[in-house]
């Protein structure tokens, strides 16, 4: 291995932002052989998990709001719920 390859391999552990920029440049240049595939897969799995958790969280909030809307009876209750929801 050359010295440049060794530096690039350790870039993920040294500076993830620089690693990400380097990976983006390599993808744009279609330099698939120069990619740090193991760390790229790891980052994609992290993003997928984060997105999944975000969707789940937003669905819970949506269901909560829908249930509150269904089960609130008086105008007073609805006004209070709207204030809480906006805040």
GROMACS elastic network, one bead per residue, 0.5 to 0.9 nm:
[ bonds ]
;  ai    aj funct       b0    kb
    1     4     6  0.82190   500
    1     5     6  0.62902   500
    1     6     6  0.68907   500
    2     5     6  0.53750   500
    2     6     6  0.65342   500
    2     7     6  0.89295   500
    3     6     6  0.51483   500
    3     7     6  0.63331   500
    3     8     6  0.87143   500
    4     7     6  0.51939   500
    4     8     6  0.62060   500
    4     9     6  0.86258   500
    5     8     6  0.50822   500
    5     9     6  0.60815   500
    5    10     6  0.87465   500
    5    34     6  0.83669   500
    6     9     6  0.51198   500
    6    10     6  0.64286   500
    6    11     6  0.86641   500
    7    10     6  0.53578   500
    7    11     6  0.61549   500
    8    11     6  0.50172   500
    8    12     6  0.78414   500
    8    19     6  0.78083   500
    8    22     6  0.84745   500
    8    34     6  0.88648   500
    8    36     6  0.83180   500
    9    12     6  0.69439   500
    9    13     6  0.84830   500
    9    36     6  0.68095   500
   10    13     6  0.55027   500
   10    14     6  0.62566   500
   10    15     6  0.86796   500
   10    19     6  0.88725   500
   11    15     6  0.57212   500
   11    16     6  0.69143   500
   11    18     6  0.71196   500
   11    19     6  0.54655   500
   11    22     6  0.89569   500
   12    15     6  0.56402   500
   12    17     6  0.81528   500
   12    18     6  0.77559   500
   12    19     6  0.51527   500
   12    20     6  0.79690   500
   12    36     6  0.85534   500
   12    39     6  0.74412   500
   13    16     6  0.66384   500
   13    19     6  0.85488   500
   14    18     6  0.85708   500
   14    19     6  0.83518   500
   15    18     6  0.54794   500
   15    19     6  0.61993   500
   15    20     6  0.87015   500
   16    20     6  0.60091   500
   16    21     6  0.86060   500
   17    20     6  0.50490   500
   17    21     6  0.63022   500
   17    22     6  0.85948   500
   18    21     6  0.50512   500
   18    22     6  0.60364   500
   18    23     6  0.84656   500
   19    22     6  0.50499   500
   19    23     6  0.60428   500
   19    24     6  0.85981   500
   19    36     6  0.89520   500
   20    23     6  0.50202   500
   20    24     6  0.61547   500
   20    25     6  0.86254   500
   20    40     6  0.88218   500
   21    24     6  0.51475   500
   21    25     6  0.62474   500
   21    26     6  0.86520   500
   22    25     6  0.51697   500
   22    26     6  0.62083   500
   22    27     6  0.86553   500
   22    35     6  0.87866   500
   23    26     6  0.50688   500
   23    27     6  0.61208   500
   23    28     6  0.85911   500
   23    34     6  0.86194   500
   23    35     6  0.63966   500
   23    36     6  0.75424   500
   23    40     6  0.81264   500
   24    27     6  0.50868   500
   24    28     6  0.61341   500
   24    29     6  0.85366   500
   25    28     6  0.51349   500
   25    29     6  0.61201   500
   25    30     6  0.84471   500
   25    31     6  0.84497   500
   26    29     6  0.50284   500
   26    30     6  0.59339   500
   26    32     6  0.69026   500
   26    33     6  0.89582   500
   26    34     6  0.69747   500
   26    35     6  0.67288   500
   27    31     6  0.59785   500
   27    32     6  0.66152   500
   27    35     6  0.77772   500
   28    31     6  0.76709   500
   29    32     6  0.83917   500
   30    33     6  0.86011   500
   31    34     6  0.55874   500
   31    35     6  0.69349   500
   32    35     6  0.53956   500
   32    36     6  0.88904   500
   32    37     6  0.87267   500
   33    36     6  0.84864   500
   33    37     6  0.89247   500
   34    37     6  0.86593   500
   35    38     6  0.87391   500
   35    40     6  0.78754   500
   36    39     6  0.57749   500
   36    40     6  0.61101   500
   36    41     6  0.87724   500
   37    41     6  0.60659   500
   37    42     6  0.85167   500
   38    41     6  0.53324   500
   38    42     6  0.63225   500
   38    43     6  0.88117   500
   39    43     6  0.61124   500
   39    44     6  0.85509   500
   40    43     6  0.51708   500
   40    44     6  0.62138   500
   40    45     6  0.86651   500
   41    44     6  0.51014   500
   41    45     6  0.61939   500
   41    46     6  0.86649   500
   42    45     6  0.51903   500
   42    46     6  0.63186   500
   42    47     6  0.87656   500
   43    46     6  0.50445   500
   43    47     6  0.62174   500
   43    48     6  0.86093   500
   44    47     6  0.50474   500
   44    48     6  0.60998   500
   44    49     6  0.85949   500
   45    48     6  0.50607   500
   45    49     6  0.61703   500
   45    50     6  0.85543   500
   46    49     6  0.51820   500
   46    50     6  0.61202   500
   46    51     6  0.85924   500
   47    50     6  0.50284   500
   47    51     6  0.60534   500
   47    52     6  0.84683   500
   48    51     6  0.51408   500
   48    52     6  0.60696   500
   48    53     6  0.86051   500
   49    52     6  0.50312   500
   49    53     6  0.61454   500
   49    54     6  0.85817   500
   50    53     6  0.51630   500
   50    54     6  0.61873   500
   50    55     6  0.87283   500
   51    54     6  0.50190   500
   51    55     6  0.62142   500
   51    56     6  0.85786   500
   52    55     6  0.52458   500
   52    56     6  0.62114   500
   52    57     6  0.86438   500
   53    56     6  0.50658   500
   53    57     6  0.61054   500
   53    58     6  0.86409   500
   54    57     6  0.50955   500
   54    58     6  0.61939   500
   54    59     6  0.85863   500
   55    58     6  0.51796   500
   55    59     6  0.61210   500
   55    60     6  0.86638   500
   56    59     6  0.51380   500
   56    60     6  0.62988   500
   56    61     6  0.88024   500
   57    60     6  0.52115   500
   57    61     6  0.64340   500
   57    62     6  0.87153   500
   58    61     6  0.50957   500
   58    62     6  0.61153   500
   58    63     6  0.86312   500
   59    63     6  0.60843   500
   59    64     6  0.84538   500
   60    63     6  0.51903   500
   60    64     6  0.60923   500
   60    65     6  0.86484   500
   61    64     6  0.50438   500
   61    65     6  0.62228   500
   61    66     6  0.86145   500
   62    65     6  0.52041   500
   62    66     6  0.61664   500
   62    67     6  0.86162   500
   63    66     6  0.50077   500
   63    67     6  0.60218   500
   63    68     6  0.84655   500
   64    67     6  0.52171   500
   64    68     6  0.61273   500
   64    69     6  0.85687   500
   65    68     6  0.50996   500
   65    69     6  0.61205   500
   65    70     6  0.86637   500
   65    81     6  0.88890   500
   65    85     6  0.80435   500
   66    69     6  0.50550   500
   66    70     6  0.62604   500
   66    71     6  0.87551   500
   67    70     6  0.50660   500
   67    71     6  0.61284   500
   67    72     6  0.84474   500
   68    71     6  0.53208   500
   68    72     6  0.58417   500
   68    78     6  0.86869   500
   68    81     6  0.77920   500
   69    72     6  0.57419   500
   69    73     6  0.87012   500
   69    78     6  0.75706   500
   69    81     6  0.84175   500
   70    73     6  0.81954   500
   72    75     6  0.83975   500
   72    77     6  0.61335   500
   72    78     6  0.63920   500
   72    81     6  0.85930   500
   73    76     6  0.84706   500
   73    77     6  0.67311   500
   73    78     6  0.75089   500
   74    77     6  0.52581   500
   74    78     6  0.64677   500
   74    79     6  0.88442   500
   75    78     6  0.50643   500
   75    79     6  0.62263   500
   75    80     6  0.86902   500
   76    79     6  0.52443   500
   76    80     6  0.63222   500
   76    81     6  0.86448   500
   77    80     6  0.52168   500
   77    81     6  0.61259   500
   77    82     6  0.86777   500
   78    81     6  0.50387   500
   78    82     6  0.61932   500
   78    83     6  0.87529   500
   79    82     6  0.51541   500
   79    83     6  0.63924   500
   79    84     6  0.87727   500
   80    83     6  0.51713   500
   80    84     6  0.62812   500
   80    85     6  0.86030   500
   81    84     6  0.51211   500
   81    85     6  0.60209   500
   81    86     6  0.86310   500
   82    85     6  0.50528   500
   82    86     6  0.61651   500
   82    87     6  0.85244   500
   83    86     6  0.53910   500
   83    87     6  0.61233   500
   84    87     6  0.52277   500
